[in-house]
Amino acid sequence: MFESAQRGYRAVLVLVADKRSHDSAMVRAAAVDEFIELVKAADVEIAALIDAPLQQAHAASYVGKGKLAEIKQQVEDAGADLVLVNRELTPIQERNIEREVCCQVLDRTALILDIFAQRAATYEGKLQVELAQLKHLSTRLVRGWTHLERQKGGIGLRGPGETQLETDRRLLGERIKMLKQRLSAVDKRRQAGRARRRQGQESVVALVGYTNAGKSTLFNRLTQADVLVEDKLFATLDPTVRRWSASELGTVLLSDTVGFISALPHDLVAAFRSTLQEAREADLLLHVIDGADPGMAEHMHDVDAVLQEIDAGQVPVLKVFNKADRSGAETGIRFDSNDQCASVTISALAGAGLDELARAVNLRLGIGRLRGMLHIPFAAAELRARLFELDAIEAEHANDDDGFNVSVNVADSSLQQLARLPGEAGKVAAQSLSHKP
């Protein structure tokens, strides 16, 4: 059985096109470009490209004998050690192509799994990727073990009672069971963390979208975080949660999630289910869209399909059209016929339209706010300090007798959290809520 893909491989890419497809030439070209970007994200050198238009897939090897011979010749001419196919292959098709071309063959699903394996950084992410890989591998064990038959007949020749294939399947099943148990334990800790955040009464907003749409760039802009940003597919795998403070919005919890892609492997979605729970339990989803992408409509549909698959279809969604600096679109909020906030156009890279985004989130969440004068006695100085931390004080006048008169613009959710401060500070915050007009 061939080893998994390693860095430094040279690959021949087989670009299968369905002749019966009604997709436009632009959509087909975008799909090819995406597959090439996946290959680059896996750090694999492209040795040659082979177009393979098909009327119908062949059961034995997906492509016909003539195309197989062409692939084999290209592998030999280019000195390639890997063949990558932009479709999902059955285990039999994968095995038959490998026998013919005499090198490793990976389909699109295996390539995505390999990228995830490279990028996973946290303990949970590594567990999730390994689980998805093992589930994928479990259907492909037949490829290398027929020569290791251990059951034999006759006295003195009987084996341990199971074939090597059965042994590997049993060991694989035990490993999968163990990974699920560990992920369950991690998920319990993640649920406890979500519960603690919920006690703070802060709204939770999750960034979702197609991979490389600019979610991490936007996340860093809004939260001053340092999440990895690369012009590569699946640069972000592990979810990150930070506080987002804005004058229009107050403070909410913002979560950055893994990017989606068309035909995302089902095992991968299942393995990352606990991670994607950040999206399922959010109060609002910001669907970040690459506004300069010609395949934008198809990618939006793919994201909606994954949201349905992870049971997040009922969470309110605000569309955020990013990369206005490339598309030339005007930044700002767009309203529908019912005067409801429908979408926002921004440029995360240039930092344009972010105030309008905060305002749109405020409108969609229906966050109440206290705007006006608030008297803070000297004994409640901790409340004043916390309001400064939230950037909620617009003006201040010190009263030498009994405290400060401040002009505030603060979300009710933040005041509810401040009302739990000990002593006079919590008391003043609670009174400001109860006396709010």
Salt bridges, closest charged atoms under 4 A:
ASP18 OD1 - ARG20 NE 3.39
GLU34 OE2 - ARG108 NH2 3.21
GLU34 OE1 - HIS299 NE2 3.85
GLU37 OE2 - LYS40 NZ 3.85
ASP43 OD1 - LYS232 NZ 3.45
GLU45 OE2 - ARG10 NH1 2.66
GLU70 OE1 - LYS67 NZ 3.03
GLU94 OE1 - ARG140 NE 3.26
GLU94 OE2 - ARG143 NH1 3.18
GLU98 OE2 - ARG143 NH1 2.65
ASP107 OD2 - ARG140 NH2 3.56
ASP114 OD2 - ARG7 NH2 2.93
GLU124 OE1 - ARG190 NH2 2.18
GLU130 OE2 - ARG175 NE 2.72
GLU162 OE2 - ARG170 NH2 2.87
GLU174 OE2 - ARG170 NH1 3.66
ASP187 OD1 - ARG194 NH2 3.84
GLU202 OE1 - ARG243 NH2 2.94
GLU278 OE2 - ARG190 NH1 3.32
GLU278 OE2 - ARG194 NH1 3.52
GLU278 OE1 - ARG197 NH2 3.18
GLU281 OE1 - ARG194 NE 3.09
ASP283 OD2 - ARG198 NH1 3.15
ASP290 OD2 - LYS323 NZ 3.28
ASP293 OD2 - HIS299 ND1 2.75
GLU309 OE2 - HIS266 ND1 2.78
ASP311 OD2 - ARG273 NH2 2.80
GLU389 OE1 - ARG386 NE 3.61
GLU396 OE2 - ARG384 NE 2.43
ASP402 OD2 - HIS375 NE2 3.61
ASP412 OD2 - LYS436 NZ 3.45
